[in-house]
Amino acid sequence: MELGVYSFGDRHPDPATGEQVSVAGKLAQTIERIRLADQLGLAFYGLGEHHLPNYAISNPGTVLAAAASVTERITLSSAVTVLSTEDPVRVYQQFTTLDQLSRGRAELLAGRGSFIESFPLYGADLGDYDALFDEKLQLLLQLDRGNPVTWSGRFRPALDKAEIWPRPYAEHLRISVGTGGNPESSVRAGMLGLPIVYAVIGGRPERFAPLVNLYRRAGGGHVTMGAIGLIGRDSREAKEAFYPYWLSTMRYGAQARGWSVPTRAEYDAMAAGAQQIFTGSPEEVAERIITVGKLVGADRYALQMDWSGVPHELVMTSIELLGTEVLPLVRAAFDA
């Protein structure tokens, strides 16, 4: 199994001090984190798209291109690109350019997004939520099959024997589908033969096992599981450090999407043994990755560590421990 990291470039005001990292500062930290992950042999770093003041990344491709210049091996991916409100031709060109810059290390993770702020921003109708994604994903895949491209649909001007450049570094661009657990998304990805990424932001990850089975019965293969959490040398200290930032995100989500704000007791239950929140010691987090990974047959696990702007030094320590202590334990378990 491969391990990696994903991030939205969170820069929420610190819950203790109220200080907020600048956009420039957060982008610099992001590049430093990706470079460290590459040096440690982690397989994947994904950057998600948001168009909100407390996030630094609205265009993952641009930041990933900067990361390509300071890395050598790591896969550089969006996490996700909100394809419903993008032009597939332009997105494809952005990521084939990244693919050329990185010599084949680009991955385009297409999804609908966990927030909907891009819909009014780009003039997309929420009433077309499903139809937009379906049509644009089909066009994206047709672009990847090769030139020339002839296509017509509802939401974009038609293409007539169009030549789309540049082409990927190899024959095809790596394209995956991200989902938060919608059964139809699992079936669609499986039928299309696309890798799938499950963003697990609540509940026990074991509940995704039926969705993975559904995906594989539909013809799918490669599975990435996501988790939130933070790794520390001491389990209790890691849980205490992550709590105020996790709570800040929960409050933000409660205001934006109508969630109920969990109590401290609920957090402690979710973080105990890294059962739902993958926070704790390297051994604790490795055990959960191994358990869930074997249950669902995951090929890759990605950890989101910087919710609400967890301080940079804590994120760097967590990435270091993921690469130096968690990864060897996971590899040994799966090799065995």
PEFENUR-V800755 format. One record per residue. RES is the residue in one letter. PSI is psi in whole degrees, -180 to 180 (none if undefined). OMEGA is omega in whole degrees, -180 to 180 (* if undefined). NEAR is the number of other ideal C-beta (glycine too) atoms within 10 Angstrom. Layout:
RES|PSI|OMEGA|NEAR ; RES|PSI|OMEGA|NEAR
This chain:
M|144|176|20 ; E|151|177|18 ; L|150|180|23 ; G|-169|-173|22 ; V|147|168|26 ; Y|159|-171|26 ; S|153|171|27 ; F|7|-176|23 ; G|42|-177|23 ; D|134|177|25 ; R|42|176|23 ; H|152|174|21 ; P|138|-179|14 ; D|130|-177|17 ; P|-21|-180|16 ; A|-42|-173|10 ; T|-19|-176|7 ; G|-4|-180|7 ; E|149|-179|8 ; Q|128|178|15 ; V|139|178|20 ; S|162|176|10 ; V|-46|-180|15 ; A|-42|179|9 ; G|-42|180|13 ; K|-38|178|21 ; L|-40|177|18 ; A|-41|176|15 ; Q|-39|-180|22 ; T|-45|179|24 ; I|-40|179|16 ; E|-39|180|16 ; R|-43|-180|21 ; I|-40|179|26 ; R|-42|178|17 ; L|-45|180|19 ; A|-39|178|25 ; D|-45|-179|21 ; Q|-30|-177|16 ; L|-5|179|16 ; G|15|173|15 ; L|151|-167|24 ; A|-19|-163|20 ; F|138|169|23 ; Y|120|-178|28 ; G|140|178|27 ; L|126|-178|27 ; G|162|-175|26 ; E|125|170|26 ; H|154|-180|20 ; H|53|-174|18 ; L|155|-173|14 ; P|-24|-176|10 ; N|14|176|17 ; Y|142|-175|21 ; A|-12|-169|24 ; I|109|172|25 ; S|-18|-179|16 ; N|87|-176|14 ; P|-37|-177|27 ; G|-37|-180|21 ; T|-45|-179|14 ; V|-40|179|22 ; L|-33|177|30 ; A|-39|176|18 ; A|-39|179|16 ; A|-31|-179|25 ; A|-30|-176|21 ; S|-13|-178|10 ; V|12|179|12 ; T|166|-176|21 ; E|-33|-170|11 ; R|-29|-168|12 ; I|141|174|23 ; T|133|-178|21 ; L|116|-170|27 ; S|154|164|29 ; S|163|-175|30 ; A|60|11|29 ; V|172|162|25 ; T|125|-179|27 ; V|87|-172|27 ; L|-29|-178|28 ; S|-30|-177|26 ; T|21|178|22 ; E|161|170|20 ; D|114|-177|16 ; P|-33|180|26 ; V|-47|-178|19 ; R|-42|178|10 ; V|-43|-180|21 ; Y|-42|179|25 ; Q|-40|179|17 ; Q|-44|-175|22 ; F|-26|171|29 ; T|-32|174|22 ; T|-46|175|17 ; L|-39|-180|26 ; D|-39|177|24 ; Q|-43|179|15 ; L|-40|-176|17 ; S|2|-180|22 ; R|53|172|11 ; G|16|-176|12 ; R|9|-178|23 ; A|148|172|27 ; E|131|176|24 ; L|112|178|26 ; L|108|-176|28 ; A|137|178|26 ; G|180|179|24 ; R|-17|180|23 ; G|146|180|21 ; S|-17|174|16 ; F|163|-172|18 ; I|20|-175|17 ; E|-21|-179|17 ; S|-19|-177|19 ; F|-56|176|21 ; P|-30|-178|12 ; L|-38|-177|11 ; Y|13|174|13 ; G|27|178|7 ; A|145|-177|18 ; D|122|179|11 ; L|-23|176|10 ; G|-19|179|9 ; D|21|-172|15 ; Y|-52|-178|14 ; D|-44|-176|12 ; A|-37|179|14 ; L|-49|-177|24 ; F|-45|-178|21 ; D|-48|-177|16 ; E|-43|-176|19 ; K|-32|175|22 ; L|-42|178|21 ; Q|-42|177|14 ; L|-44|180|23 ; L|-44|-180|21 ; L|-35|177|18 ; Q|-38|177|16 ; L|-37|-176|23 ; D|-17|-180|21 ; R|-24|176|8 ; G|166|179|11 ; N|156|-10|11 ; P|164|-176|10 ; V|123|172|18 ; T|126|-171|10 ; W|150|172|17 ; S|149|-180|10 ; G|-168|-176|16 ; R|-32|-164|8 ; F|4|-177|15 ; R|148|175|15 ; P|148|-177|10 ; A|158|175|9 ; L|134|-179|18 ; D|102|-179|10 ; K|44|-178|8 ; A|146|175|13 ; E|120|-176|9 ; I|119|-178|18 ; W|152|-3|8 ; P|163|172|11 ; R|165|179|19 ; P|165|180|19 ; Y|-42|173|17 ; A|-160|-175|10 ; E|-36|-177|8 ; H|154|172|14 ; L|142|175|21 ; R|118|-180|20 ; I|126|178|23 ; S|167|178|23 ; V|132|177|25 ; G|144|179|29 ; T|151|175|21 ; G|3|177|16 ; G|19|178|15 ; N|124|-179|12 ; P|-38|-180|12 ; E|-34|178|11 ; S|-38|178|21 ; S|-44|180|26 ; V|-44|-179|17 ; R|-49|-179|20 ; A|-41|179|27 ; G|-45|-179|20 ; M|-32|178|12 ; L|-9|-179|16 ; G|27|-178|12 ; L|145|171|21 ; P|150|-179|20 ; I|146|178|25 ; V|121|179|27 ; Y|117|177|23 ; A|104|-177|24 ; V|103|-178|21 ; I|3|178|16 ; G|149|179|17 ; G|170|179|12 ; R|135|-178|12 ; P|-19|178|24 ; E|-25|-179|14 ; R|-13|178|12 ; F|-9|-179|25 ; A|-44|177|13 ; P|-34|178|12 ; L|-40|177|20 ; V|-42|177|20 ; N|-41|178|13 ; L|-45|179|17 ; Y|-45|-177|29 ; R|-34|176|16 ; R|-28|178|11 ; A|-5|177|15 ; G|2|-178|13 ; G|168|-177|22 ; G|-69|-169|14 ; H|126|-177|16 ; V|129|169|24 ; T|132|174|27 ; M|139|176|24 ; G|156|178|23 ; A|158|171|24 ; I|150|179|22 ; G|-175|-178|24 ; L|135|-179|29 ; I|132|176|29 ; G|164|180|22 ; R|-26|178|11 ; D|129|-175|11 ; S|-48|-177|20 ; R|-43|-180|10 ; E|-37|179|14 ; A|-43|180|27 ; K|-41|179|24 ; E|-40|-178|13 ; A|-39|-175|19 ; F|-28|-171|27 ; Y|-53|-175|18 ; P|-30|-180|13 ; Y|-39|174|23 ; W|-44|-180|24 ; L|-39|178|18 ; S|-42|178|21 ; T|-40|179|19 ; M|-40|178|19 ; R|-40|178|16 ; Y|-45|179|18 ; G|-36|179|17 ; A|-40|179|13 ; Q|-40|-175|10 ; A|-32|-170|12 ; R|6|175|10 ; G|19|176|7 ; W|157|166|14 ; S|141|-178|9 ; V|120|-179|12 ; P|156|177|16 ; T|169|176|10 ; R|-37|179|9 ; A|-37|178|8 ; E|-40|176|13 ; Y|-47|-179|19 ; D|-39|180|12 ; A|-40|-180|14 ; M|-33|-178|20 ; A|-16|-178|24 ; A|124|-178|15 ; G|16|-177|13 ; A|37|-175|26 ; Q|-46|179|18 ; Q|-43|176|24 ; I|119|-173|24 ; F|67|-178|28 ; T|130|179|30 ; G|-156|-180|27 ; S|164|177|21 ; P|-41|-179|22 ; E|-40|-179|13 ; E|-47|-179|23 ; V|-40|179|29 ; A|-42|-179|26 ; E|-42|180|18 ; R|-41|178|23 ; I|-42|180|27 ; I|-47|-177|18 ; T|-53|-178|16 ; V|-40|-179|22 ; G|-41|179|21 ; K|-36|-180|12 ; L|-46|-176|14 ; V|-6|-177|21 ; G|40|-177|13 ; A|145|175|22 ; D|-22|-175|15 ; R|144|175|20 ; Y|132|-180|27 ; A|136|-176|26 ; L|130|174|25 ; Q|118|-169|23 ; M|-12|-167|26 ; D|34|179|27 ; W|131|178|23 ; S|26|174|21 ; G|43|171|25 ; V|135|-175|22 ; P|145|-174|15 ; H|-42|-176|17 ; E|-34|177|9 ; L|-39|178|19 ; V|-41|179|23 ; M|-42|177|16 ; T|-41|-180|18 ; S|-42|177|27 ; I|-42|179|25 ; E|-45|-180|16 ; L|-34|176|21 ; L|-41|-178|27 ; G|-38|-172|19 ; T|-26|-176|12 ; E|-44|-179|17 ; V|-48|-176|27 ; L|-47|178|21 ; P|-38|179|13 ; L|-42|-180|16 ; V|-43|180|21 ; R|-42|-179|15 ; A|-40|-179|11 ; A|-40|-177|16 ; F|-30|175|14 ; D|-37|-180|7 ; A|none|*|5
